[in-house]
């Protein structure tokens, strides 16, 4: 298991505290045979899924926390518990010094929530109508509403589609509108579950820039989940990695890179179509006279790997770091056992 880097945790006031939280789901399973289905009517088979297992962490006020993990790791369950949509089976959760379930109304007045797979927008109405609905239902004061609406429309570049029906929006436009809805009441805490899912690069950059701006200007505490590590690295300074309901890493991105190791892709262009045999490198593939190898540059420095290669046979050498997503995925494939 990866070690926790507590130096990355904010030393200021605590916005969110999750203390020894466990959440278990029970799922009935159905048989694919007639006899099995009949038996299941009287004695159903129930599987127990431990979504969160004695989970503990805290988030400082004004901090941006990236929260990541493979599918089924417990990310969305955590967000739902912090938002008060679910109650933990055991343990305690505090957000903005309140119980998210018991103090539901007061808590949500200071909290914004966005699930990338869902929308709060009225599907057959213009975006502006959804904004007006939230103003009335949430009792947002006129001056605050006008100020925030103007700011959000400008920062999220929504002017061209503010009066467009939600069902006619592109995915990127809808996500920007949903994000504006989540922030319209000026929350102190923002919970985002896959806010950039399915977006193109330009739309992602816009959302990321907006979130960083909100955090800087308003000291808004943000917890964001995503499968895109590059997005998370750009948004946050601290990341929690979750695996099977448990924290496997809590700290900064740079330290995480160091723990992962010096994995590189080494590409050699040589005078021959036959790949060279390199000590300390794993051959992958060739295209004409270009040959790909995997290498751990910390254990086997590139210079020492190439020192036995005749200079006359080398035309070019390239060293590439694999995308961060691929390195994290490899950790999950190896059950985090390769890193200590």
C-alpha positions as CSV (number, residue, x, y, z in Angstrom):
1,X,0.0,0.0,0.0
2,X,1.3,3.5,-0.8
3,X,2.2,5.6,2.2
4,X,0.3,8.7,3.2
5,X,2.0,12.1,2.8
6,X,0.5,14.2,5.5
7,X,2.6,17.3,4.6
8,X,0.2,17.8,1.7
9,X,-2.8,18.3,3.9
10,X,-4.0,21.9,4.7
11,X,-3.1,23.1,8.2
12,X,-6.0,25.6,8.3
13,X,-9.6,25.1,9.3
14,X,-11.2,21.8,8.3
15,X,-14.0,22.0,5.8
16,X,-14.8,18.2,5.5
17,X,-14.0,15.4,7.9
18,X,-14.6,11.7,7.2
19,X,-13.8,9.6,10.2
20,X,-13.8,5.7,10.1
21,X,-16.7,5.6,7.6
22,X,-18.0,2.2,6.4
23,X,-20.7,1.7,3.8
24,X,-22.0,-1.7,2.8
25,X,-24.5,-2.4,0.0
26,X,-26.5,-5.6,-0.3
27,X,-27.4,-6.8,-3.8
28,X,-29.8,-9.6,-4.7
29,X,-28.6,-11.8,-7.5
30,X,-30.8,-13.6,-10.0
31,X,-30.3,-17.0,-11.5
32,X,-30.4,-17.5,-15.2
33,X,-32.3,-20.8,-14.9
34,X,-36.0,-21.4,-14.2
35,X,-35.4,-23.5,-11.1
36,X,-32.9,-21.0,-9.8
37,X,-35.3,-18.2,-10.3
38,X,-38.1,-20.1,-8.4
39,X,-35.7,-20.8,-5.5
40,X,-34.7,-17.1,-5.5
41,X,-38.2,-16.0,-4.9
42,X,-38.2,-17.7,-1.5
43,X,-34.5,-17.7,-0.6
44,X,-32.8,-14.9,-2.6
45,X,-29.0,-14.9,-2.9
46,X,-27.6,-11.7,-1.5
47,X,-24.1,-10.4,-2.2
48,X,-22.5,-7.9,0.2
49,X,-20.4,-5.2,-1.3
50,X,-18.2,-3.1,1.0
51,X,-18.1,0.2,-0.9
52,X,-16.2,2.0,1.8
53,X,-14.1,0.3,4.5
54,X,-13.2,2.3,7.6
55,X,-12.4,5.4,5.5
56,X,-10.8,8.5,7.1
57,X,-9.5,11.7,5.7
58,X,-10.0,15.5,6.1
59,X,-10.1,18.4,3.7
60,X,-8.9,21.9,4.7
61,X,-10.9,25.0,4.1
62,X,-10.1,26.5,0.7
63,X,-8.3,23.3,-0.5
64,X,-8.8,21.5,-3.8
65,X,-8.7,17.7,-3.3
66,X,-8.5,15.3,-6.2
67,X,-10.2,12.0,-5.4
68,X,-9.5,9.1,-7.8
69,X,-9.7,5.4,-8.2
70,X,-10.7,2.6,-10.5
71,X,-14.4,1.9,-11.3
72,X,-16.1,0.5,-8.1
73,X,-13.4,1.9,-5.8
74,X,-16.0,4.0,-3.8
75,X,-15.5,7.5,-5.3
76,X,-19.1,8.3,-6.0
77,X,-20.3,6.7,-2.7
78,X,-17.9,9.0,-0.9
79,X,-19.3,12.1,-2.7
80,X,-22.9,11.0,-2.0
81,X,-22.1,10.5,1.7
82,X,-20.3,13.9,2.0
83,X,-23.3,15.5,0.2
84,X,-25.8,13.9,2.5
85,X,-27.5,11.8,-0.2
86,X,-26.4,8.6,1.7
87,X,-25.8,7.9,5.3
88,X,-22.7,5.9,6.4
89,X,-23.4,2.5,8.1
90,X,-20.7,3.4,10.7
91,X,-18.4,6.3,11.3
92,X,-18.9,10.1,11.2
93,X,-19.0,12.7,8.5
94,X,-18.8,16.4,9.0
95,X,-19.0,19.1,6.4
96,X,-18.7,22.8,7.2
97,X,-19.1,21.8,10.9
98,X,-22.5,20.2,10.2
99,X,-23.9,16.7,9.8
100,X,-24.8,16.5,6.1
101,X,-27.9,14.4,6.9
102,X,-29.2,15.9,10.1
103,X,-28.5,19.5,9.0
104,X,-29.6,18.8,5.4
105,X,-31.2,22.2,4.6
106,X,-28.6,24.5,6.2
107,X,-25.8,22.3,4.8
108,X,-27.0,22.4,1.2
109,X,-27.4,26.1,1.3
110,X,-23.6,26.3,1.6
111,X,-22.8,23.3,-0.6
112,X,-22.8,22.8,-4.4
113,X,-23.0,19.3,-5.9
114,X,-22.5,18.2,-9.5
115,X,-22.7,14.6,-10.8
116,X,-21.4,14.4,-14.4
117,X,-23.9,11.8,-15.4
118,X,-26.9,13.7,-14.2
119,X,-28.4,17.2,-14.7
120,X,-30.5,19.7,-12.6
121,X,-31.5,21.5,-15.8
122,X,-35.1,21.6,-17.0
123,X,-34.8,19.5,-20.1
124,X,-37.4,21.3,-22.2
125,X,-36.8,24.8,-21.0
126,X,-34.1,27.4,-21.6
127,X,-31.1,27.5,-19.3
128,X,-32.2,30.9,-18.0
129,X,-35.4,29.3,-16.7
130,X,-33.5,26.7,-14.7
131,X,-31.5,29.6,-13.1
132,X,-34.7,31.5,-12.2
133,X,-36.2,28.3,-10.7
134,X,-33.1,27.9,-8.5
135,X,-33.3,31.5,-7.4
136,X,-36.9,31.1,-6.2
137,X,-36.6,27.7,-4.6
138,X,-33.3,28.4,-2.9
139,X,-34.4,31.9,-1.9
140,X,-31.4,33.6,-3.4
141,X,-31.4,37.4,-2.9
142,X,-31.9,39.5,-6.1
143,X,-28.6,41.3,-5.9
144,X,-26.6,38.1,-5.2
145,X,-28.4,36.3,-8.0
146,X,-27.8,39.0,-10.6
147,X,-24.1,39.3,-9.6
148,X,-23.4,35.6,-9.7
149,X,-25.4,35.0,-12.9
150,X,-23.5,37.7,-14.7
151,X,-20.1,36.4,-13.4
152,X,-20.9,32.8,-14.2
153,X,-22.2,33.5,-17.7
154,X,-19.0,35.5,-18.4
155,X,-16.5,33.1,-16.9
156,X,-18.1,30.0,-18.4
157,X,-18.8,31.7,-21.8
158,X,-22.5,30.9,-21.7
159,X,-23.9,34.0,-23.3
160,X,-24.5,32.3,-26.7
161,X,-26.7,29.5,-25.3
162,X,-28.3,31.0,-22.1
163,X,-31.7,31.0,-23.8
164,X,-31.3,27.6,-25.5
165,X,-33.3,24.6,-24.3
166,X,-31.2,22.1,-22.3
167,X,-32.0,19.2,-24.6
168,X,-30.4,21.2,-27.5
169,X,-27.0,21.7,-25.8
170,X,-23.8,19.9,-26.5
171,X,-22.3,17.9,-23.7
172,X,-19.7,20.6,-23.0
173,X,-22.4,23.3,-22.9
174,X,-24.6,21.3,-20.6
175,X,-21.8,20.6,-18.2
176,X,-21.0,24.3,-18.0
177,X,-24.6,25.1,-17.3
178,X,-24.8,22.4,-14.7
179,X,-21.7,23.8,-13.0
180,X,-23.2,27.3,-13.0
181,X,-26.3,25.8,-11.4
182,X,-24.2,24.2,-8.7
183,X,-22.5,27.5,-7.9
184,X,-25.3,30.0,-8.4
185,X,-26.0,30.2,-4.6
186,X,-22.3,30.9,-3.8
187,X,-21.5,27.7,-1.9
188,X,-18.5,27.3,0.4
189,X,-18.0,23.7,-0.5
190,X,-18.2,22.2,-4.0
191,X,-18.5,18.5,-4.7
192,X,-17.8,17.4,-8.3
193,X,-18.2,13.8,-9.5
194,X,-16.7,13.5,-13.0
195,X,-17.4,17.1,-14.1
196,X,-15.4,16.8,-17.3
197,X,-16.6,13.4,-18.5
198,X,-17.0,13.1,-22.3
199,X,-15.7,16.7,-22.9
200,X,-13.3,17.7,-25.6
201,X,-9.9,19.3,-24.7
202,X,-11.1,22.9,-25.1
203,X,-14.2,22.4,-22.9
204,X,-12.0,20.7,-20.2
205,X,-9.6,23.6,-20.2
206,X,-12.4,26.0,-19.7
207,X,-13.9,24.1,-16.8
208,X,-10.5,23.6,-15.1
209,X,-9.6,27.3,-15.4
210,X,-13.0,28.3,-14.0
211,X,-12.6,26.0,-11.0
212,X,-9.2,27.3,-10.2
213,X,-10.5,30.8,-10.5
214,X,-13.4,30.1,-8.1
215,X,-11.0,28.6,-5.6
216,X,-8.6,31.5,-5.8
217,X,-11.1,34.3,-5.6
218,X,-13.6,32.8,-3.1
219,X,-11.5,30.3,-1.2
220,X,-14.1,27.7,-2.2
221,X,-13.3,24.2,-1.0
222,X,-13.5,21.7,-3.9
223,X,-13.5,17.9,-3.9
224,X,-13.4,16.5,-7.5
225,X,-13.4,13.0,-8.9
226,X,-12.2,12.1,-12.4
227,X,-10.7,9.2,-14.4
228,X,-8.5,11.8,-16.2
229,X,-5.3,12.2,-14.1
230,X,-4.0,15.0,-16.3
231,X,-7.1,17.0,-15.4
232,X,-6.7,16.3,-11.7
233,X,-3.1,17.3,-11.8
234,X,-4.0,20.6,-13.3
235,X,-6.8,21.3,-10.8
236,X,-5.4,20.1,-7.5
237,X,-2.3,19.9,-5.4
238,X,-3.3,16.9,-3.4
239,X,-4.8,13.6,-4.5
240,X,-6.3,10.7,-2.6
241,X,-6.2,7.3,-4.5
242,X,-8.9,4.9,-3.5
243,X,-8.9,1.1,-4.0
244,X,-11.7,-1.2,-2.8
245,X,-13.0,1.4,-0.4
246,X,-9.6,2.1,1.2
247,X,-7.1,4.9,0.8
248,X,-3.9,3.7,-0.9
249,X,-2.3,7.1,-1.3
250,X,-2.9,10.6,0.2
251,X,-0.5,13.3,-0.8
252,X,1.0,15.4,-3.6
253,X,1.3,14.5,-7.3
254,X,5.1,15.0,-7.4
255,X,5.6,12.6,-4.6
256,X,3.3,10.1,-6.3
257,X,5.3,10.3,-9.5
258,X,8.4,9.6,-7.4
259,X,6.8,6.5,-5.8
260,X,5.7,5.2,-9.2
261,X,9.3,5.2,-10.4
262,X,11.2,6.2,-13.5
263,X,9.2,4.4,-16.1
264,X,10.2,5.5,-19.6
265,X,9.5,4.5,-23.2
266,X,12.9,4.3,-25.0
267,X,12.7,4.6,-28.8
268,X,15.9,3.9,-30.7
269,X,16.4,4.6,-34.4
270,X,19.1,2.4,-35.7
271,X,20.8,1.4,-38.9
272,X,19.1,-2.0,-38.8
273,X,15.5,-3.3,-38.8
274,X,16.6,-5.9,-36.3
275,X,16.1,-4.7,-32.7
276,X,19.1,-4.5,-30.4
277,X,19.4,-6.5,-27.3
278,X,19.6,-4.1,-24.3
279,X,20.4,-5.1,-20.8
280,X,17.9,-3.5,-18.4
281,X,15.3,-2.7,-21.1
282,X,12.3,-4.7,-22.2
283,X,11.7,-4.8,-26.0
284,X,8.2,-4.0,-27.1
285,X,7.9,-3.5,-30.9
286,X,9.6,-2.2,-34.1
287,X,8.5,-0.2,-37.1
288,X,11.2,-0.4,-39.8
289,X,14.4,0.7,-38.1
290,X,12.6,2.3,-35.0
291,X,12.5,0.1,-31.9
292,X,10.5,0.6,-28.7
293,X,11.6,-0.5,-25.2
294,X,10.3,-0.1,-21.7
295,X,12.8,0.9,-19.1
296,X,12.9,1.9,-15.4
297,X,15.3,4.9,-15.6
298,X,15.9,4.9,-11.8
299,X,17.1,1.3,-11.6
300,X,18.7,1.3,-15.0
301,X,19.9,4.8,-16.2
302,X,19.5,5.3,-19.9
303,X,23.2,6.2,-20.3
304,X,24.3,2.9,-18.7
305,X,21.8,0.9,-20.8
306,X,23.2,2.4,-24.0
307,X,26.9,2.4,-23.2
308,X,27.4,-1.1,-24.8
309,X,25.6,-0.1,-28.0
310,X,28.0,0.8,-30.8
311,X,27.6,4.5,-31.6
312,X,27.8,3.6,-35.3
313,X,24.5,1.7,-35.1
314,X,22.5,4.5,-33.4
315,X,20.9,7.2,-35.5
316,X,18.6,8.7,-32.8
317,X,17.5,8.2,-29.2
318,X,14.1,9.3,-27.7
319,X,13.0,9.0,-24.1
320,X,9.3,9.5,-23.2
321,X,7.5,9.4,-19.9
322,X,4.2,7.4,-20.1
323,X,1.0,9.3,-19.6
324,X,0.2,9.6,-15.9
325,X,-3.1,7.8,-16.4
326,X,-1.2,4.7,-17.7
327,X,1.2,4.7,-14.7
328,X,-1.7,4.9,-12.2
329,X,-3.6,2.2,-14.1
330,X,-0.5,0.0,-13.8
331,X,-0.6,0.4,-10.1
332,X,-4.2,-0.8,-9.9
333,X,-3.4,-3.8,-12.2
334,X,-0.6,-4.8,-9.8
335,X,-2.8,-4.2,-6.7
336,X,-0.4,-1.5,-5.6
337,X,2.0,-4.2,-4.5
338,X,5.0,-2.9,-6.6
339,X,5.2,0.4,-4.6
340,X,5.9,0.7,-1.0
